[in-house]
Amino acid sequence: MGPDESKEELYDVLDETVAKLQADESFQQRIAHTDASCAFMIPELDASYALYFNEGQVKGRRDVDSGTTIRVSCDLDTLDRMLSGKLSGSAAYSQGKIRLYGDEWRAETMAGYLHNISEAYNAVKN
């Protein structure tokens, strides 16, 4: 994502990423016993997007930043680097590139799905 990315362009990419995850049967099996959610908040775009994982189902929702298991606040470049697999969530956290709200244990659980999310995200971006 470039610095001139709009809120709508971000949402479109994330919606397509969710669609790829929904079509991935192995990912659905992986989250079969999961009930967690994560909202990404991007202040520079006044944007937020939530991912919901519940018993094998994944959903995405635009403009949601509360009522999720965890919330991650970061700039657009950091989000892109994390979702593309170029920066791990733990590295971003330790470098102060993200602010985490919610249970750290749940955040680590969600970070475990980042590889799958990255595959879907990169397929959309390329």
N, CA, C and O atoms as a GROMACS GRO file, in nm:
protein
  504
    1MET      N    1   0.084  -0.117   0.000
    1MET     CA    2   0.000   0.000   0.000
    1MET      C    3   0.088   0.124   0.000
    1MET      O    4   0.184   0.133   0.076
    2GLY      N    5   0.055   0.214  -0.083
    2GLY     CA    6   0.134   0.336  -0.091
    2GLY      C    7   0.081   0.442   0.004
    2GLY      O    8  -0.026   0.427   0.062
    3PRO      N    9   0.157   0.550   0.020
    3PRO     CA   10   0.118   0.656   0.111
    3PRO      C   11  -0.009   0.729   0.068
    3PRO      O   12  -0.073   0.796   0.148
    4ASP      N   13  -0.046   0.715  -0.060
    4ASP     CA   14  -0.166   0.782  -0.110
    4ASP      C   15  -0.288   0.690  -0.112
    4ASP      O   16  -0.391   0.724  -0.170
    5GLU      N   17  -0.276   0.576  -0.048
    5GLU     CA   18  -0.385   0.480  -0.040
    5GLU      C   19  -0.505   0.543   0.030
    5GLU      O   20  -0.490   0.613   0.130
    6SER      N   21  -0.623   0.519  -0.023
    6SER     CA   22  -0.742   0.572   0.040
    6SER      C   23  -0.806   0.468   0.132
    6SER      O   24  -0.774   0.349   0.126
    7LYS      N   25  -0.893   0.516   0.214
    7LYS     CA   26  -0.967   0.429   0.306
    7LYS      C   27  -1.042   0.322   0.227
    7LYS      O   28  -1.040   0.204   0.264
    8GLU      N   29  -1.108   0.361   0.121
    8GLU     CA   30  -1.186   0.266   0.040
    8GLU      C   31  -1.097   0.162  -0.028
    8GLU      O   32  -1.134   0.045  -0.035
    9GLU      N   33  -0.981   0.204  -0.076
    9GLU     CA   34  -0.888   0.108  -0.137
    9GLU      C   35  -0.840   0.007  -0.034
    9GLU      O   36  -0.830  -0.112  -0.064
   10LEU      N   37  -0.810   0.054   0.086
   10LEU     CA   38  -0.771  -0.037   0.194
   10LEU      C   39  -0.882  -0.136   0.222
   10LEU      O   40  -0.858  -0.257   0.229
   11TYR      N   41  -1.003  -0.087   0.237
   11TYR     CA   42  -1.116  -0.175   0.265
   11TYR      C   43  -1.137  -0.278   0.155
   11TYR      O   44  -1.165  -0.394   0.182
   12ASP      N   45  -1.124  -0.236   0.030
   12ASP     CA   46  -1.141  -0.329  -0.082
   12ASP      C   47  -1.038  -0.441  -0.076
   12ASP      O   48  -1.072  -0.558  -0.096
   13VAL      N   49  -0.912  -0.407  -0.049
   13VAL     CA   50  -0.806  -0.508  -0.039
   13VAL      C   51  -0.834  -0.603   0.077
   13VAL      O   52  -0.818  -0.724   0.063
   14LEU      N   53  -0.876  -0.549   0.190
   14LEU     CA   54  -0.903  -0.634   0.306
   14LEU      C   55  -1.027  -0.721   0.284
   14LEU      O   56  -1.030  -0.836   0.328
   15ASP      N   57  -1.130  -0.668   0.217
   15ASP     CA   58  -1.247  -0.750   0.184
   15ASP      C   59  -1.207  -0.867   0.094
   15ASP      O   60  -1.253  -0.979   0.114
   16GLU      N   61  -1.123  -0.840  -0.005
   16GLU     CA   62  -1.077  -0.947  -0.095
   16GLU      C   63  -0.990  -1.049  -0.020
   16GLU      O   64  -0.996  -1.168  -0.047
   17THR      N   65  -0.911  -1.001   0.075
   17THR     CA   66  -0.829  -1.090   0.158
   17THR      C   67  -0.919  -1.183   0.238
   17THR      O   68  -0.893  -1.303   0.245
   18VAL      N   69  -1.023  -1.129   0.297
   18VAL     CA   70  -1.118  -1.211   0.372
   18VAL      C   71  -1.185  -1.313   0.281
   18VAL      O   72  -1.203  -1.428   0.320
   19ALA      N   73  -1.221  -1.272   0.161
   19ALA     CA   74  -1.284  -1.366   0.066
   19ALA      C   75  -1.190  -1.483   0.035
   19ALA      O   76  -1.235  -1.597   0.024
   20LYS      N   77  -1.062  -1.455   0.020
   20LYS     CA   78  -0.964  -1.562  -0.003
   20LYS      C   79  -0.955  -1.655   0.117
   20LYS      O   80  -0.946  -1.777   0.102
   21LEU      N   81  -0.956  -1.598   0.237
   21LEU     CA   82  -0.953  -1.681   0.358
   21LEU      C   83  -1.079  -1.765   0.370
   21LEU      O   84  -1.072  -1.880   0.415
   22GLN      N   85  -1.193  -1.711   0.331
   22GLN     CA   86  -1.319  -1.785   0.336
   22GLN      C   87  -1.319  -1.903   0.240
   22GLN      O   88  -1.386  -2.003   0.264
   23ALA      N   89  -1.243  -1.892   0.132
   23ALA     CA   90  -1.236  -2.000   0.033
   23ALA      C   91  -1.129  -2.104   0.065
   23ALA      O   92  -1.118  -2.205  -0.003
   24ASP      N   93  -1.051  -2.078   0.168
   24ASP     CA   94  -0.940  -2.167   0.205
   24ASP      C   95  -0.986  -2.269   0.309
   24ASP      O   96  -0.995  -2.239   0.428
   25GLU      N   97  -1.015  -2.390   0.263
   25GLU     CA   98  -1.068  -2.494   0.352
   25GLU      C   99  -0.970  -2.531   0.463
   25GLU      O  100  -1.011  -2.560   0.575
   26SER      N  101  -0.841  -2.532   0.432
   26SER     CA  102  -0.743  -2.567   0.536
   26SER      C  103  -0.740  -2.459   0.645
   26SER      O  104  -0.721  -2.491   0.763
   27PHE      N  105  -0.759  -2.334   0.608
   27PHE     CA  106  -0.765  -2.228   0.709
   27PHE      C  107  -0.892  -2.242   0.793
   27PHE      O  108  -0.889  -2.223   0.914
   28GLN      N  109  -1.003  -2.275   0.728
   28GLN     CA  110  -1.127  -2.294   0.802
   28GLN      C  111  -1.112  -2.405   0.906
   28GLN      O  112  -1.162  -2.394   1.018
   29GLN      N  113  -1.042  -2.511   0.869
   29GLN     CA  114  -1.017  -2.619   0.964
   29GLN      C  115  -0.927  -2.571   1.078
   29GLN      O  116  -0.945  -2.609   1.193
   30ARG      N  117  -0.831  -2.489   1.043
   30ARG     CA  118  -0.736  -2.440   1.144
   30ARG      C  119  -0.805  -2.355   1.250
   30ARG      O  120  -0.766  -2.356   1.366
   31ILE      N  121  -0.908  -2.282   1.211
   31ILE     CA  122  -0.978  -2.194   1.306
   31ILE      C  123  -1.108  -2.258   1.355
   31ILE      O  124  -1.196  -2.188   1.407
   32ALA      N  125  -1.122  -2.388   1.339
   32ALA     CA  126  -1.246  -2.458   1.374
   32ALA      C  127  -1.287  -2.438   1.520
   32ALA      O  128  -1.406  -2.440   1.551
   33HIS      N  129  -1.192  -2.420   1.609
   33HIS     CA  130  -1.223  -2.406   1.752
   33HIS      C  131  -1.185  -2.267   1.804
   33HIS      O  132  -1.161  -2.249   1.923
   34THR      N  133  -1.180  -2.172   1.714
   34THR     CA  134  -1.138  -2.037   1.750
   34THR      C  135  -1.258  -1.945   1.764
   34THR      O  136  -1.354  -1.953   1.686
   35ASP      N  137  -1.252  -1.858   1.861
   35ASP     CA  138  -1.349  -1.752   1.876
   35ASP      C  139  -1.270  -1.628   1.917
   35ASP      O  140  -1.251  -1.601   2.036
   36ALA      N  141  -1.226  -1.552   1.818
   36ALA     CA  142  -1.143  -1.434   1.844
   36ALA      C  143  -1.165  -1.332   1.732
   36ALA      O  144  -1.212  -1.365   1.623
   37SER      N  145  -1.130  -1.210   1.762
   37SER     CA  146  -1.144  -1.104   1.662
   37SER      C  147  -1.035  -0.999   1.684
   37SER      O  148  -0.983  -0.982   1.794
   38CYS      N  149  -1.004  -0.931   1.575
   38CYS     CA  150  -0.899  -0.830   1.579
   38CYS      C  151  -0.940  -0.712   1.492
   38CYS      O  152  -0.977  -0.729   1.376
   39ALA      N  153  -0.932  -0.594   1.548
   39ALA     CA  154  -0.959  -0.473   1.470
   39ALA      C  155  -0.826  -0.403   1.444
   39ALA      O  156  -0.746  -0.384   1.535
   40PHE      N  157  -0.804  -0.365   1.320
   40PHE     CA  158  -0.690  -0.284   1.282
   40PHE      C  159  -0.738  -0.141   1.268
   40PHE      O  160  -0.831  -0.112   1.193
   41MET      N  161  -0.675  -0.052   1.342
   41MET     CA  162  -0.712   0.090   1.337
   41MET      C  163  -0.599   0.167   1.271
   41MET      O  164  -0.484   0.159   1.314
   42ILE      N  165  -0.632   0.240   1.167
   42ILE     CA  166  -0.534   0.318   1.091
   42ILE      C  167  -0.572   0.465   1.102
   42ILE      O  168  -0.650   0.516   1.022
   43PRO      N  169  -0.516   0.534   1.204
   43PRO     CA  170  -0.557   0.672   1.229
   43PRO      C  171  -0.537   0.767   1.111
   43PRO      O  172  -0.619   0.856   1.089
   44GLU      N  173  -0.430   0.748   1.033
   44GLU     CA  174  -0.404   0.842   0.923
   44GLU      C  175  -0.513   0.840   0.816
   44GLU      O  176  -0.530   0.937   0.742
   45LEU      N  177  -0.587   0.729   0.808
   45LEU     CA  178  -0.698   0.719   0.713
   45LEU      C  179  -0.834   0.729   0.783
   45LEU      O  180  -0.938   0.724   0.718
   46ASP      N  181  -0.832   0.744   0.915
   46ASP     CA  182  -0.955   0.737   0.994
   46ASP      C  183  -1.032   0.610   0.957
   46ASP      O  184  -1.152   0.613   0.932
   47ALA      N  185  -0.958   0.499   0.955
   47ALA     CA  186  -1.014   0.371   0.911
   47ALA      C  187  -0.994   0.265   1.018
   47ALA      O  188  -0.898   0.268   1.095
   48SER      N  189  -1.086   0.173   1.022
   48SER     CA  190  -1.071   0.054   1.105
   48SER      C  191  -1.138  -0.062   1.034
   48SER      O  192  -1.237  -0.047   0.964
   49TYR      N  193  -1.079  -0.179   1.054
   49TYR     CA  194  -1.130  -0.300   0.988
   49TYR      C  195  -1.111  -0.416   1.084
   49TYR      O  196  -1.004  -0.433   1.142
   50ALA      N  197  -1.216  -0.494   1.102
   50ALA     CA  198  -1.209  -0.605   1.197
   50ALA      C  199  -1.217  -0.739   1.126
   50ALA      O  200  -1.293  -0.757   1.030
   51LEU      N  201  -1.138  -0.832   1.174
   51LEU     CA  202  -1.142  -0.972   1.131
   51LEU      C  203  -1.203  -1.052   1.245
   51LEU      O  204  -1.164  -1.037   1.361
   52TYR      N  205  -1.298  -1.138   1.211
   52TYR     CA  206  -1.364  -1.223   1.310
   52TYR      C  207  -1.341  -1.368   1.271
   52TYR      O  208  -1.371  -1.408   1.159
   53PHE      N  209  -1.288  -1.447   1.364
   53PHE     CA  210  -1.269  -1.590   1.345
   53PHE      C  211  -1.358  -1.661   1.445
   53PHE      O  212  -1.342  -1.644   1.566
   54ASN      N  213  -1.452  -1.740   1.394
   54ASN     CA  214  -1.545  -1.807   1.484
   54ASN      C  215  -1.581  -1.943   1.429
   54ASN      O  216  -1.648  -1.954   1.326
   55GLU      N  217  -1.536  -2.047   1.498
   55GLU     CA  218  -1.570  -2.186   1.468
   55GLU      C  219  -1.561  -2.217   1.318
   55GLU      O  220  -1.657  -2.267   1.259
   56GLY      N  221  -1.448  -2.188   1.260
   56GLY     CA  222  -1.424  -2.221   1.120
   56GLY      C  223  -1.469  -2.117   1.019
   56GLY      O  224  -1.451  -2.136   0.899
   57GLN      N  225  -1.526  -2.011   1.066
   57GLN     CA  226  -1.572  -1.905   0.977
   57GLN      C  227  -1.487  -1.780   0.998
   57GLN      O  228  -1.446  -1.749   1.110
   58VAL      N  229  -1.462  -1.710   0.889
   58VAL     CA  230  -1.391  -1.583   0.897
   58VAL      C  231  -1.477  -1.477   0.830
   58VAL      O  232  -1.534  -1.498   0.723
   59LYS      N  233  -1.485  -1.363   0.895
   59LYS     CA  234  -1.562  -1.251   0.841
   59LYS      C  235  -1.481  -1.124   0.859
   59LYS      O  236  -1.396  -1.114   0.948
   60GLY      N  237  -1.507  -1.028   0.775
   60GLY     CA  238  -1.445  -0.897   0.786
   60GLY      C  239  -1.553  -0.792   0.793
   60GLY      O  240  -1.661  -0.807   0.735
   61ARG      N  241  -1.523  -0.685   0.865
   61ARG     CA  242  -1.620  -0.577   0.876
   61ARG      C  243  -1.547  -0.444   0.876
   61ARG      O  244  -1.447  -0.426   0.946
   62ARG      N  245  -1.598  -0.352   0.798
   62ARG     CA  246  -1.540  -0.218   0.787
   62ARG      C  247  -1.587  -0.130   0.903
   62ARG      O  248  -1.696  -0.149   0.958
   63ASP      N  249  -1.503  -0.033   0.938
   63ASP     CA  250  -1.536   0.070   1.037
   63ASP      C  251  -1.577   0.014   1.173
   63ASP      O  252  -1.672   0.063   1.235
   64VAL      N  253  -1.506  -0.089   1.219
   64VAL     CA  254  -1.532  -0.146   1.351
   64VAL      C  255  -1.403  -0.137   1.430
   64VAL      O  256  -1.298  -0.184   1.385
   65ASP      N  257  -1.410  -0.078   1.548
   65ASP     CA  258  -1.289  -0.070   1.630
   65ASP      C  259  -1.315  -0.105   1.776
   65ASP      O  260  -1.222  -0.102   1.857
   66SER      N  261  -1.437  -0.139   1.809
   66SER     CA  262  -1.464  -0.181   1.946
   66SER      C  263  -1.543  -0.311   1.943
   66SER      O  264  -1.599  -0.350   1.840
   67GLY      N  265  -1.546  -0.377   2.055
   67GLY     CA  266  -1.617  -0.503   2.061
   67GLY      C  267  -1.540  -0.620   2.002
   67GLY      O  268  -1.598  -0.725   1.976
   68THR      N  269  -1.411  -0.601   1.982
   68THR     CA  270  -1.327  -0.709   1.931
   68THR      C  271  -1.237  -0.758   2.043
   68THR      O  272  -1.215  -0.687   2.142
   69THR      N  273  -1.185  -0.878   2.027
   69THR     CA  274  -1.098  -0.937   2.128
   69THR      C  275  -0.974  -0.851   2.150
   69THR      O  276  -0.935  -0.824   2.264
   70ILE      N  277  -0.913  -0.808   2.040
   70ILE     CA  278  -0.798  -0.719   2.047
   70ILE      C  279  -0.812  -0.610   1.942
   70ILE      O  280  -0.887  -0.624   1.845
   71ARG      N  281  -0.740  -0.501   1.965
   71ARG     CA  282  -0.734  -0.391   1.868
   71ARG      C  283  -0.588  -0.355   1.849
   71ARG      O  284  -0.510  -0.350   1.944
   72VAL      N  285  -0.552  -0.331   1.724
   72VAL     CA  286  -0.416  -0.294   1.689
   72VAL      C  287  -0.422  -0.159   1.618
   72VAL      O  288  -0.492  -0.144   1.518
   73SER      N  289  -0.349  -0.062   1.669
   73SER     CA  290  -0.342   0.068   1.606
   73SER      C  291  -0.203   0.085   1.546
   73SER      O  292  -0.102   0.065   1.614
   74CYS      N  293  -0.198   0.122   1.419
   74CYS     CA  294  -0.069   0.141   1.351
   74CYS      C  295  -0.089   0.227   1.227
   74CYS      O  296  -0.202   0.256   1.187
   75ASP      N  297   0.022   0.266   1.166
   75ASP     CA  298   0.011   0.341   1.042
   75ASP      C  299  -0.007   0.244   0.925
   75ASP      O  300   0.011   0.123   0.941
   76LEU      N  301  -0.042   0.297   0.811
   76LEU     CA  302  -0.072   0.216   0.694
   76LEU      C  303   0.047   0.132   0.649
   76LEU      O  304   0.031   0.016   0.612
   77ASP      N  305   0.167   0.191   0.651
   77ASP     CA  306   0.286   0.117   0.610
   77ASP      C  307   0.312  -0.003   0.701
   77ASP      O  308   0.345  -0.111   0.652
   78THR      N  309   0.296   0.015   0.830
   78THR     CA  310   0.316  -0.095   0.924
   78THR      C  311   0.214  -0.205   0.901
   78THR      O  312   0.248  -0.323   0.902
   79LEU      N  313   0.088  -0.167   0.880
   79LEU     CA  314  -0.015  -0.267   0.851
   79LEU      C  315   0.021  -0.346   0.726
   79LEU      O  316   0.013  -0.469   0.725
   80ASP      N  317   0.060  -0.276   0.621
   80ASP     CA  318   0.098  -0.342   0.496
   80ASP      C  319   0.214  -0.438   0.518
   80ASP      O  320   0.212  -0.551   0.467
   81ARG      N  321   0.314  -0.395   0.592
   81ARG     CA  322   0.430  -0.480   0.617
   81ARG      C  323   0.394  -0.603   0.700
   81ARG      O  324   0.446  -0.712   0.676
   82MET      N  325   0.305  -0.587   0.797
   82MET     CA  326   0.262  -0.702   0.877
   82MET      C  327   0.178  -0.798   0.794
   82MET      O  328   0.200  -0.919   0.796
   83LEU      N  329   0.081  -0.745   0.719
   83LEU     CA  330  -0.007  -0.832   0.642
   83LEU      C  331   0.064  -0.898   0.525
   83LEU      O  332   0.022  -1.005   0.480
   84SER      N  333   0.170  -0.836   0.475
   84SER     CA  334   0.244  -0.896   0.364
   84SER      C  335   0.351  -0.994   0.413
   84SER      O  336   0.415  -1.061   0.332
   85GLY      N  337   0.369  -1.003   0.544
   85GLY     CA  338   0.466  -1.095   0.601
   85GLY      C  339   0.606  -1.040   0.611
   85GLY      O  340   0.700  -1.114   0.642
   86LYS      N  341   0.624  -0.912   0.585
   86LYS     CA  342   0.756  -0.850   0.592
   86LYS      C  343   0.794  -0.807   0.733
   86LYS      O  344   0.910  -0.778   0.760
   87LEU      N  345   0.695  -0.802   0.823
   87LEU     CA  346   0.718  -0.760   0.961
   87LEU      C  347   0.626  -0.842   1.050
   87LEU      O  348   0.504  -0.845   1.029
   88SER      N  349   0.683  -0.909   1.148
   88SER     CA  350   0.600  -0.988   1.238
   88SER      C  351   0.528  -0.896   1.336
   88SER      O  352   0.574  -0.786   1.365
   89GLY      N  353   0.416  -0.944   1.387
   89GLY     CA  354   0.342  -0.866   1.485
   89GLY      C  355   0.422  -0.842   1.611
   89GLY      O  356   0.416  -0.733   1.669
   90SER      N  357   0.498  -0.943   1.654
   90SER     CA  358   0.578  -0.926   1.776
   90SER      C  359   0.691  -0.826   1.754
   90SER      O  360   0.724  -0.749   1.845
   91ALA      N  361   0.752  -0.827   1.636
   91ALA     CA  362   0.857  -0.729   1.607
   91ALA      C  363   0.798  -0.588   1.601
   91ALA      O  364   0.857  -0.493   1.653
   92ALA      N  365   0.682  -0.574   1.538
   92ALA     CA  366   0.617  -0.444   1.530
   92ALA      C  367   0.584  -0.392   1.670
   92ALA      O  368   0.600  -0.273   1.698
   93TYR      N  369   0.539  -0.482   1.756
   93TYR     CA  370   0.505  -0.444   1.894
   93TYR      C  371   0.630  -0.402   1.971
   93TYR      O  372   0.631  -0.299   2.038
   94SER      N  373   0.735  -0.484   1.962
   94SER     CA  374   0.857  -0.453   2.038
   94SER      C  375   0.927  -0.327   1.986
   94SER      O  376   0.998  -0.260   2.061
   95GLN      N  377   0.907  -0.294   1.858
   95GLN     CA  378   0.966  -0.173   1.801
   95GLN      C  379   0.879  -0.050   1.823
   95GLN      O  380   0.916   0.060   1.783
   96GLY      N  381   0.764  -0.069   1.885
   96GLY     CA  382   0.673   0.043   1.910
   96GLY      C  383   0.597   0.089   1.788
   96GLY      O  384   0.546   0.200   1.786
   97LYS      N  385   0.589   0.005   1.685
   97LYS     CA  386   0.520   0.042   1.562
   97LYS      C  387   0.370   0.019   1.570
   97LYS      O  388   0.294   0.072   1.489
   98ILE      N  389   0.327  -0.060   1.668
   98ILE     CA  390   0.185  -0.082   1.688
   98ILE      C  391   0.150  -0.059   1.835
   98ILE      O  392   0.234  -0.074   1.924
   99ARG      N  393   0.027  -0.024   1.856
   99ARG     CA  394  -0.028  -0.018   1.992
   99ARG      C  395  -0.131  -0.130   2.000
   99ARG      O  396  -0.216  -0.145   1.912
  100LEU      N  397  -0.121  -0.206   2.104
  100LEU     CA  398  -0.208  -0.321   2.123
  100LEU      C  399  -0.304  -0.292   2.237
  100LEU      O  400  -0.264  -0.249   2.346
  101TYR      N  401  -0.431  -0.316   2.212
  101TYR     CA  402  -0.535  -0.301   2.314
  101TYR      C  403  -0.603  -0.436   2.329
  101TYR      O  404  -0.653  -0.493   2.231
  102GLY      N  405  -0.606  -0.487   2.450
  102GLY     CA  406  -0.668  -0.616   2.474
  102GLY      C  407  -0.567  -0.715   2.529
  102GLY      O  408  -0.454  -0.679   2.562
  103ASP      N  409  -0.607  -0.837   2.537
  103ASP     CA  410  -0.531  -0.945   2.596
  103ASP      C  411  -0.412  -0.984   2.508
  103ASP      O  412  -0.430  -1.020   2.392
  104GLU      N  413  -0.291  -0.978   2.564
  104GLU     CA  414  -0.171  -1.014   2.487
  104GLU      C  415  -0.171  -1.160   2.446
  104GLU      O  416  -0.122  -1.194   2.338
  105TRP      N  417  -0.224  -1.248   2.529
  105TRP     CA  418  -0.230  -1.390   2.494
  105TRP      C  419  -0.317  -1.410   2.370
  105TRP      O  420  -0.281  -1.486   2.280
  106ARG      N  421  -0.430  -1.342   2.366
  106ARG     CA  422  -0.518  -1.350   2.248
  106ARG      C  423  -0.448  -1.291   2.125
  106ARG      O  424  -0.464  -1.342   2.014
  107ALA      N  425  -0.372  -1.186   2.146
  107ALA     CA  426  -0.298  -1.126   2.035
  107ALA      C  427  -0.197  -1.225   1.978
  107ALA      O  428  -0.180  -1.233   1.856
  108GLU      N  429  -0.132  -1.300   2.065
  108GLU     CA  430  -0.037  -1.403   2.017
  108GLU      C  431  -0.110  -1.512   1.940
  108GLU      O  432  -0.059  -1.562   1.841
  109THR      N  433  -0.229  -1.548   1.986
  109THR     CA  434  -0.310  -1.647   1.914
  109THR      C  435  -0.342  -1.595   1.775
  109THR      O  436  -0.327  -1.667   1.676
  110MET      N  437  -0.387  -1.470   1.766
  110MET     CA  438  -0.420  -1.412   1.636
  110MET      C  439  -0.295  -1.399   1.549
  110MET      O  440  -0.303  -1.418   1.427
  111ALA      N  441  -0.182  -1.368   1.609
  111ALA     CA  442  -0.057  -1.357   1.532
  111ALA      C  443  -0.021  -1.491   1.469
  111ALA      O  444   0.046  -1.495   1.366
  112GLY      N  445  -0.065  -1.599   1.531
  112GLY     CA  446  -0.040  -1.732   1.475
  112GLY      C  447  -0.110  -1.753   1.342
  112GLY      O  448  -0.072  -1.842   1.265
  113TYR      N  449  -0.211  -1.674   1.314
  113TYR     CA  450  -0.283  -1.684   1.186
  113TYR      C  451  -0.228  -1.588   1.081
  113TYR      O  452  -0.274  -1.587   0.967
  114LEU      N  453  -0.130  -1.509   1.119
  114LEU     CA  454  -0.077  -1.406   1.029
  114LEU      C  455  -0.020  -1.466   0.901
  114LEU      O  456  -0.028  -1.404   0.794
  115HIS      N  457   0.040  -1.585   0.910
  115HIS     CA  458   0.094  -1.649   0.789
  115HIS      C  459  -0.016  -1.673   0.686
  115HIS      O  460   0.001  -1.644   0.568
  116ASN      N  461  -0.129  -1.727   0.731
  116ASN     CA  462  -0.241  -1.751   0.641
  116ASN      C  463  -0.297  -1.621   0.586
  116ASN      O  464  -0.329  -1.610   0.467
  117ILE      N  465  -0.308  -1.522   0.673
  117ILE     CA  466  -0.359  -1.392   0.629
  117ILE      C  467  -0.264  -1.332   0.526
  117ILE      O  468  -0.309  -1.274   0.427
  118SER      N  469  -0.134  -1.345   0.549
  118SER     CA  470  -0.034  -1.291   0.456
  118SER      C  471  -0.045  -1.356   0.319
  118SER      O  472  -0.035  -1.288   0.217
  119GLU      N  473  -0.065  -1.487   0.316
  119GLU     CA  474  -0.079  -1.555   0.186
  119GLU      C  475  -0.198  -1.499   0.109
  119GLU      O  476  -0.187  -1.472  -0.011
  120ALA      N  477  -0.311  -1.482   0.176
  120ALA     CA  478  -0.430  -1.428   0.110
  120ALA      C  479  -0.408  -1.283   0.069
  120ALA      O  480  -0.445  -1.243  -0.042
  121TYR      N  481  -0.350  -1.204   0.158
  121TYR     CA  482  -0.324  -1.062   0.132
  121TYR      C  483  -0.231  -1.046   0.012
  121TYR      O  484  -0.257  -0.965  -0.077
  122ASN      N  485  -0.123  -1.123   0.010
  122ASN     CA  486  -0.029  -1.114  -0.102
  122ASN      C  487  -0.090  -1.158  -0.234
  122ASN      O  488  -0.057  -1.104  -0.339
  123ALA      N  489  -0.178  -1.256  -0.229
  123ALA     CA  490  -0.247  -1.299  -0.351
  123ALA      C  491  -0.335  -1.187  -0.406
  123ALA      O  492  -0.348  -1.172  -0.527
  124VAL      N  493  -0.394  -1.110  -0.318
  124VAL     CA  494  -0.477  -0.997  -0.361
  124VAL      C  495  -0.391  -0.884  -0.415
  124VAL      O  496  -0.422  -0.824  -0.518
  125LYS      N  497  -0.282  -0.856  -0.345
  125LYS     CA  498  -0.196  -0.743  -0.383
  125LYS      C  499  -0.117  -0.767  -0.511
  125LYS      O  500  -0.081  -0.671  -0.580
  126ASN      N  501  -0.091  -0.892  -0.545
  126ASN     CA  502  -0.008  -0.921  -0.664
  126ASN      C  503  -0.089  -0.953  -0.784
  126ASN      O  504  -0.033  -0.979  -0.891
   0.00000   0.00000   0.00000
